[in-house]
Amino acid sequence: MAEITKETLFSSNTQAENEQLSILKRHFPNCFDNQGAFLPEKMAEALQSNGIKTEKESYSLNWLGKSYAKILKDRQPETLLAEDIEHNQKPENQNSENILIQGDNLEVLKHLKHAYKNQIKMIYIDPPYNTGSDGFVYQDDRNFTPQQLVDLGMDLEEAKRVLEFTAKKSNSHSAWLTFMYPRLYIARELLRDDGVIFISIDDNEQAQLKLLCDEVFGEENFIKDLIINTSEGGGNAKYVVNGHETVLVYAKNIDNFDNLKRPKDIRGKKIVINDELYWIQEDAIREQFGKYGNLHYEDIEEIKGIEFKKKIDDGIANNEYVLVPKTYGKTVIGKLRKISDDFSKFHSILNIGNINKHLTADGIRELEELFDVAKGLSPFRTPKPLDLLKRLVLSSTFKGNQNDIILDFFAGSGTTAHALMQLNAEDKGNRKFICVQLTENLDETLENVTQEAKKNIQIAIDWLNEHNKPHSLFEITKARIELAAKKIQTENPDYTGDLGFKIFKTEPHFQTALNTDFDPQIDFLPKNNLTDEQLHQLLTTWRVFDGCRLTEKVETVDLVGYTAYYCRQHLYLLASGFTSESVKALIEHLDNDKDFVPERIVLFGENIDSAMQKELAQAVKTYANKKGLNNLSVLARY
């Protein structure tokens, strides 16, 4: 009888193995005993044998909650991913590769790391600054007991103290660091080896954030702290007028990092050739041919001869030169320069002079214009200005046609998505965004914030009422992106790039709702009782877990009336009603469709009984043996 592998995803007891520990076990197996305990003296020997010095003393950042934060980063998600099918099937969204996700960003990051690990080119985040008035408190609904944390490796007294401050909804430095650590750790896993992260912060947590990032990303991967001018005027500062924020910049791997770039001050005419943006340097001939710099095309053959003219003509044919007619009747020879190849290094201060200030007031004015509200009625109090995000995105994705993915998991006012779409329209790029926004009930928030913050929240609620939308911060983020897309299309009527986005959200796991372990030996719901919507949530969650990106196409496969789903060499059998006829149809499909080459068949164990599972596994094994296939397997997942 063929064997069938069984797997339980996201059980309440599931703790993913630490990635660093996995790497050590893979590359240094001799540094672990037969019980899996780490042997530090063996590691020291391995390092010394390769000429690597070890130090007995080190410097590190410690705080109450650090052990807990490390546990959180390795926990499996407690939610499922659901798709907003109605939104995603709209014409402007159905082929989009942009994504907006609603939910706790830590949960979302845990889902994303399975399909997007080492895939993200740039991350920008604007996390809570913990100013005391920005509404930040540490909220945690995971409901651990002290003993559960002890079982996961924490000291009992520390576990009690951590649960005490999480219950109090603290906003201490320790609470803020506990909140940030697992999110930054997973963010690093998502970055490509040439990727970069930008983190906006102010003085309240800048010192702590720098030390935390040195630990997570490595001190050697620190690039710079950018100084951003955010306001003008005296304000109400007690000692020093504060008019700036900081953006910390880290590479994932400094050895693979290719500088932050900014466009040169281009004064020549810009043209598009074969979807590539060029500018015309009219004095290039002077640089190349010295005294013939003022030579006009009409005079080349007479003054320099036929060979010289042929060289210029060949350059014109190869898009190296272009002819520029002048009003006085002559034609200048201009050199074509790719804008994507012409750049200068980024400046660490982005407020030089009066031109490039990135004032918060600019961000407010932009939102007032987009939402069509009067001055002073912006739904966000401190939005980031569009130009700042455009410059940051451009600095790390200077060649915009590389299909780079940009992630922002504190999406807020949606400026990152707006900036990316605007840049794509300007330079014909194909950058893609993934933005994550918490499901924040604005009515509840209104009751728990300072008087200063209440004004903007009430403005947001009023706008949502006017447009018959739920009182959720996510709805404001979504609306901003949609309004920005409409504005870009209006200003660029011939633009055919991606101005849509797909929406996904986290939903409670069925097992969590019933407060029981998701165990393959226990029916967590009566057979056939899952709705189509719930089965679709399983499909979305499982395929992402198996490495399929959220925007990748999922094909339906008809097995004589039973619908299976195919993505990334995985075939999913989720619904009940899978029969012997379905097995036969599957084998025929494998045999007759050369484009249908699944490597794994994943079935939902609750909807397909054990007898049918065995029949399927045996049929697949027989077919694989007949065809000499070694990589076709069957997995029952619960």
N, C-alpha and C positions, 0 to 999 in steps of 0.2 A: 504494500500500500504506500502511496506517495505521502511524504510528509508535508504538512502545512504549517508554516510559521505563524505564531500568534504574538500579538503586540497590543499593549494597552497604552494609549496616548493620554498625557495630561491627567493622570491620576492625582488625587489630592496628596498622595505621598511621594510623587515623582520629583526627584532632584537630579537635574542634568549634571553630568560630570563636568567639573571645571575644565575649560579648554586648555589652560596652562598645564594642568595635571595630565590631561590626555596627551599633550605634546611630549611631556617628560617620559610618560610610560612608553610612548611609541619610539622615541629616540634613545632613551636611557633605561631599558628594562632591567639592567643589572643594578639599578639604584633603588629597587623595590624588593622586599622579601616576598615569600609565598603567600603572605596574608595581605599584601598590597600596601604595607607600611613603607614610607619613604625612608631611605638610608642616606642622610646628609653627608656622612663621611665618604660614601662611594661617589657621590656627586663631586665632592671636593677633589677626590683623586682624579676623576675624569677631567675636571677643569685644569688641574695642575699639570696633567700629562699633555695638555694642549697649550701650555704656556700662558694660561689665564690666571691672573692673580686674584685671590679672594681676600676680602677685608672682614675683620671681626667686628668692626664698628660701622654703623650706617645711620643715615638720617631719614626719618619717615614722618608722615602725618598720621596721628592717631586721634580718635574721638570716640565718645560713647555712641555706639550704633554701627561702628565700622564692620564688626563681625556680622551683624545683622544685614548690612548692605551687601556683603559678600554672599550671604545666603540667598538674598533676593535675586542677585544677578544670575544665579545658576538654577533658580526654580523654573520649572516649565510654566507656560501661561495657564491661567485659570479660566480662560474665555475661548470662545469660538469666533471666527471671522465671518461676517455676513456681508452680502453684496446688496447694494441698493439697485435692484434690477431695473426699476422704472426709470431712474435717473440715467443709468448706464446705457440704456437702449435708445436714448434720444439721439437723433442724427449727429449732433455735434459732439457726442460723448462716446458713441459705440466703438469707434476705432482709436480713441485717445489712449495715449500711454502715460498720461499724467494721473496722479492718484491723490485723493483726499480721504483720510481715514479718521473716523470719529471714535474716540475712546481714550482710556488711560495710556499715555505714551509708553510706559514701561511694558505693559501687556503687548502693545503693538510692536515694539522693538523686538520682543521675544519671538513673536510670530515672524517678523520680517527676516530675522537672521538666518532662517532656514533657506530662504529663496534668494536673499540679497547679500549674503556674506561675501565680503571682498568685491562688492559690485558698485558701491557708492563713490562717486568722484569727489563730491563736496558736501559737507554738512554745515548748515548755519542754524544756530539756536539762540533764542533770546529768552532765557529761563527767568523765573522769579528772582528779583534782586534781593529779596529778604530785607526790605527797607523798614519794615514795621508797619507800613501803610499800603503795601501792594497786595495785601490779602494772603500772603504765603503762610500756610501752616502745614506741618507734616501730617498728612492723612493716610491711613493705612487700613484697609478693610480685610486684611488677610487672616486675622483672628487666630494667630498662633497662641499656644499655651507655653508657659516656661519650659515644660518638659519636652515639648516638640522641638524647641530651639536647642535644648541641651542635646537631644538626639541628633541634631544637625551640626553639632560641634561647638556650641557656645557654652560658656561657663554659666552656671545657674544664676549667680548673683547678677551677672551682666545681662542675662536674659530678662530677669525681673525688671531691672532698671530701664532697659530698652523698651519693653512693653509698656512701662509706666509713661515714658515720654511720648510714645506713639499714641497712647490713649488720651494724653493731655492736648494733642494737636499742637505740639510745640513749634516755635519758630526760631529756636536757638541755632547757633552755628552748627552744632552737632546734628540737629534735625535736618538742616539744609544740606549738609554733606551726605547724610544718609540717603536723602532724596536723590541727590545728583549722582552719587557713585555708580549705582547699577546702570543708570541710563547712559552715562559716559562710557562705561566699560563695554556695553553692547554696541554703542555707536562706533567704537574703535573696530570691533569685529566686522561691522558693515562696510567700513571704508576700504577702498582699493589700496594697493601698496603705494600708489602715487597720489592717494587722496589727502584731503586737508579738511580741518574743522575750524570754524569761526564761532566764537562764543562771546556774545555781548554781556557785559557785566558793569557794575559800578563799584564804588569804594566799599560798600557794605560787605561784599563777599569776594572781592578781587583777590585779596591775599590768600584766602582759603582755596579759591578756585585754582590759582596758579600752582599751589602745592599739590592739589588733587590731580590736576592734569599732568603734572610732572610724574606722578605715580602711575596714572592710567596709560598715558601716551609715551612716557619716557622723557626725561629732561632733555636728552639730546635731540628730540624731535620738536622742541619749542622753536617757533619761527620768530614771532614778534608779538608785542602787544600794541595794537593800533589805537591811536588816540582819535576819537570822533567828537567834533564839536556838536553839541546838542541844543544849546540855548544861548540867548543873548540877554543882556540886561543884568541888573544887580540881584534880583530875586530877594529871598528872605534868609539867605545864608547867615549863620551866626558868626563865623570867622572868615571864611574865604568863599567868594562867589564860585559856585560849581557850574561849569558850562560844558563838561565833557563826560563821555563814557569811554570804556575800554573794550576792545575786541581782542580776546586772546586767540592766537593762531597756532595750531599744531599740525604737523604732518604725521601721517601714520608711520612712514618710514622715510627719514630725511635723505637717505641715499637714493631714493627713487623720486624725490620731489623735484619739480621743475619750475621753481620760482613763481612768485605772484607777479602777474603781468598787468600793465595798463597800456591803453592805446597811446601811440605817439600823437603829438599835436599835428594832425594831418590837415594841410591847407589846400591840397589839390582836389580836383574834382573826383568824385567817387562813381564807379560804374560796376555793374554786375555782368560777369561773363561766365556762362555755364554754372550758374548758381553760386559762384564764388565772388566775393566782394573785393574789388581792387580800388586803389587810388592812383592818380596819374601824377608822376613827378616830372614836371616839365623842364627842370634844369639838370636832368640826369645825363644828357649828352655832354654837358659841360664837364661833369665829373669823369665821364669815361673817355672823352675825346679832346679834352683840354681846349685849345684855341678854337675848336670847331663847335663850341657850345651853342652859338647862335645860328648854327647852320640850319637852314630850312630844308624840308624834304625836297622841294622843287629844285634845289641847287646842288644836291648831293653828287649826282653823276658828273656834273661839270667840274666841281671843285675837287672831289675825292676819287672819282672814277667808278667804274661799273662794279668792281668787287666790293667796294665799301657800301654801295647802294644795295647790292645783293644781301650783304650782311644785315642791313637794316630791314629789308623786305622779309628776310627769313625770320627776323625777330618779331615783325608784325604778325606773320602767319602763325607763330608759336606763342602768341600772347605775351611777348616780352616787351614790345613797344606798341604804341598806338599813335595815330596821327590826330593832332589837335588843331582844327582850323582857327585862324586868327582873323580879327575884324579887318586887318589891313591887307587881306588877300593871300597871305602866306600860310604855310602849315608847319607847326612845330612838332618835333618828334618827342613824345612823352614816354617815359618808362612806366610800365605797369607793375605795381607792387601790391602783393597780396596783403590786405589789412591784417589777416590772421597771422602773418609772419612779421609784422612791424609792431614792436612793442618796446616799452621801457619797464624797468623794475618799479614795483609798487612803493609808494611812500608810507612811512609809519605814522605820519600825521596827516589826517584827511581834512584839515580845516585851514589850510594855508591861504591867506588873503581873504577876500570877501566873496569869491566865486564858488568855492567848493565846500562851503559849510554844509553840514548835514543836520540841519536843525530839526528838532522834534516838531516845531511849528510847520515845517514843510510836509511832514507826514500827516499832520492833522488837516492841512489844507487839501491834500490829495484825497483824503477820505471824505471830506465835506463835498468835494467836487463829484466823486464817484457815487456817493449815496444821495446826491442832490439835496443836501440840507443846508441850512443857513450857517453863517459863521458862528463858531462856538458850539455847534451841534454834532460834532464828530462822535461816533459810538465808541471810540477808543481814546484813552487819555494820553498815552505815550506811544503812538505807532512809529515804527521805523520808517524813515523817508525812502521813497522808491529809488532815488539815485544812489543812496548808500548801498542798498542790496544789489542794484545793477552792477556797481563797481566791484563788489565782493565776488559776485557770481562770475563776472567777466574775468576777474583776476586769476581764477583757477580753472576756467573753461574757455580760454582765450580763443581756441579754435572751436567754434560753437557747433561744428558738424560731426562731433565724435560720439553722439548718442549718450552723452554724460548724464548721469542721474544725480540730482541734487535733493537732499533730504533736509526737512525742517520739522522736528518733532515737538516744537512749541510754536505752532503756526500763527496763533494770535490773530492779527489783523490781515493775514494772508499776503504780506508784502513780498515774501520770497517767491511765491507762485506768480504774482503780478510781474515782478522784476524779470523772472525767467522768460515768461511769455513775451514781454516787451523786448528783451534782448534778442530772442529768436526772430521776432518780426524785423528787427533792425539789421541783423547780420545773417539772416537766413539759416540760423542754427537749428539744431534738433535736440536741444537739451530737454530733459524730462524732470518733473518734480514729484516727490512724495512728501505730502504735508500731513501732519497729525495734529488734531485738535481735540482737547478734552471735551466730554459732554458736560458742560457747566450750566446748571439751571440758574438763569439770571435773576429769577424771583427770589431764590434762596440767597444768592450772592448779595443782592440788594440789602438784605437784612443784616449782613455780617461784615460790611466794609465801612471804611471811614466816610465821613460826610463828603470829603473831597472826591472820592471815587463814585459815590452814589449818583452824581450828576450824569456821568457818562453812561453808567449802566441803565439809568432811567431813559436816557436818549436812545440807547440800543433797544430797550423794550418798546418804546413808542414807535420806533421804525418798524420793528417786527410786527407790532399790532397793525400798523398801517398796511403792511403787505401780507397779513394773514399767515404769519409764520410762528412756529413755536418759540418760546422764550429761552433760547439756547444760544450760548456763545458760538457754538459750531455753525448755527444758521447765519450769523454775521460773517464768519470766515468764508463760508460757502458763497454768500451773496457778494462779498468783495471780489472773489475770484471771477464769478460770473460777470459782474459789472465791468471788471478790468478787461475781460475777454471781449466784451461788446465794444468797449472804447477803442481797443487796439484794432479790431476789425473795421470800425468806422473810420479810423485814421489811416488805415492801410487796406483799402477796399480790394486790392488785387492779391492780398496775402492769403495763402492757402495752407499755412502751417497749422499745427495742433493748438487749438484754443479751447479744447474741451478738457474734461477730467472725469475719472470714474470715482465713485464713492463706495467705501467699505466701512464697516464699523464692528467693534467688538460687542459680543453678546454673551451673557452668562452661559456657562456650559450646562447641559442638561443634568449631568451628574452633580454639579454644584447646587443646582436648584433643588435637588432631592436630598442634599446633604449626605451623600453616601459615596463610597469609592466606586469608581467606574471600573468594575471588575468583570472580566469575561465570563466568570462563573455565575454571575448574578444578573438577572434581567432588570435593568435600571428603568425600563418603561415596558408596558405590555407590548407584545409583538404587534407590528404593523401600526403602531400608534404615533409614529413620528409624522409630522406634516411634511409636505413637499418643501416648505421653506426651511424646516429644520434639517432635512436631508441636504439641501443646497448649502447650508452652513457647514455641515460636515465636509462636503465636497470642497468648498473654498478653503477651509482650514487644513484639510489633509493634503491637498495638492500643493499648498504653500509649504507645508512641512516637508513635502517630498521634493522641493526645489523648483516648483513651477511659479514663475512670477505672477503677480496678481492680474496683469494685463495680457498674459499669454492666452492664446486662443484655446478653448476647450471644445473638442469635437464630441458630438454624440454618436454612439454606435448602436445601431438597432440589432438586437439579438432576438429575432422573431417576436417582437412586441415588448421585449424587456430593454430598457434604455440604460446603456453603460456610458461612461465618460472617459475620454482619452486625452491625456496631456503629459508631455515630457516622458514618453515611454512608460507611463503608468496608466493602467486601465482600472477604473473604479466601478465596483458593483455595490450599490448602496441600498436600493429599494428592495422590498420583499418581492416575491413572485419569480425568483430565478429558478428555472426548472431544467430538467434533462434536455429539453429542446433548446434551451438557452446555451447549455454547454456545447451541444452539437453545432449550433450556429456560430459560437465563438471559435471553435476549432476550424470551421470552414472559412471564417473571416481571416484567421491567421494564415490559412493556407492559400487564400486567393488574392489578398490585398497586399501588394509588396510595400505599400506605404504604412501599413499597420504592423508595427514591430514593437509591441510592449515588452519591457524587460521584467515588469512586475505587475501582477494582477492583485489589486487590493480590494478585499470584500469587507462589508460591514457585518461582523459576526452576529449581531443581534437580529439581523433580518434574513440571514441565510443559515439554515440549520446545519448541524454537524454532518449529517448524512450527505447533504448536497455539497458541503465544503469538500468532503472526501472524494466525492464523484468528480468534482471540478479538478481537484489536485491530481487525481489519477489520470484524467484525460489530458491535462496539460503536461504531465510527466511523460506519458506515452508519446504525445506529439513532439515534445522536445527531444526525446531519445531518437525518434524516427528522423528528425531533421538535423540532429547533431547540435542542438542548441544547449549551451551551458549557462545562459544568463536569463532564463525565463523562470520566474518563481511565483508562488502564490502566498499571499499574506492575509491572514484574518485579523482585522483591526477592531478594537473595541474602544 
